[in-house]
Amino acid sequence: PRGYEEGFLGAPFIPTSWIRALGSWNARLKKRKATLGLPVLCIWGADEDALNVSYSAGLLSRLFPALRSYTLPGMGHIVFDLGAGQELAIIKILEFLDSNY
């Protein structure tokens, strides 16, 4: 992954067992029924390059009709990596919790 040297993941490779596990998890998610009423927050990095945001957002929206999403400008896949997006992410998480609990 781009920038791995600087992040907390710290590995220049992804084990194939992880990729198989992700495929299995995705297949199970696609078969699940919607979870009505469960508030869910999803925070995306605007520069996400590790997954397909439109596919993931569509799947999560179907599973969680009360889904709220927020996109952090200038952030990639790991929004808490290196502290760059932490403050805004925490603000959005607290706003979400305050509005639901």
N, C-alpha and C positions, 0 to 999 in steps of 0.2 A: 504493500500500500504506500501511496505517496506520503512522505513525511514521517514514516514510522520511526525513524531514528530519533525524532524529537518528542514523540508521544510516549504515553505510558504503556502502550502495547509492546513496543520494543522488539519486534521480530520482523524479519524481512520476508516471511512466508506465512501461509495459512495451512494448517494441517488438513489433509483430505478428510479426516474423520469429522472435523468441524463442518465442512461443506456438506457431507452426507447428513449430519445431524440437522443442519439448517434446512435441507430439502425435506427431511422427514417432518420437521416442525411446520414448515409451510404447507405440506400436504394435509396435516391434521387441522391447521387453521382454516383451510379452504372448506373443510367438511363441517365445521362448527356452525351452530345456529347463533343468531344475534343475541347478545346479552343486553336486554332492554333495561334502560334506566341507569346503568352503571356509568358514572362520569369518568371519562378517561382523557388525559392530556398527553399529547404527542408533540415533542419539540424537535423540529428538523433544523439542520444547518442549511442555509441557502446555497452553500457550495458543496452539498452532499455529493460524494462520488463513489461511495461504497455500495449503495443500493438504489433501486429504482423507486423514487419517492412517489410517483403517481400510482404505481402498482400497489405499493405498501399502503398509501393513504386510502386508496379505494377499498382494499381488503379490510383495513381497520375501520373505515367508515361503515362498511356493511356489518361487521361484527359488533361494533359499538356505536349505535346511532347517536349517542350523546357525546361523541368524540369532539374534542376541541383541539385544534392544531395551532401551533405557532412556529414561524420560521425565523431563525436567528440570522440576521445579515452577517456576512463575512465568515460564517462558521461552516465547518465540514461535518464529517460523520460523528466525531467525538466532541460534543459541544462543551464538555467539561475539561477537555484536554488542555493543559498548559494555562488554565485560568482565563483564557481569552473571552469565553462566552459565559463564564460562571455567573457573573452578577446579573445579567439580563435573564438568564435561564432561571435563576433562583427567584427573581422578581415574578416571572411568569408562573412558576410553580406555586408561589405564595398566593398570587392572585387567584389561581385556580382553586386552591384549597380554601381560601376565604369565601369564594363564591359557592362552594359546595358543602362546606361543613361548618 
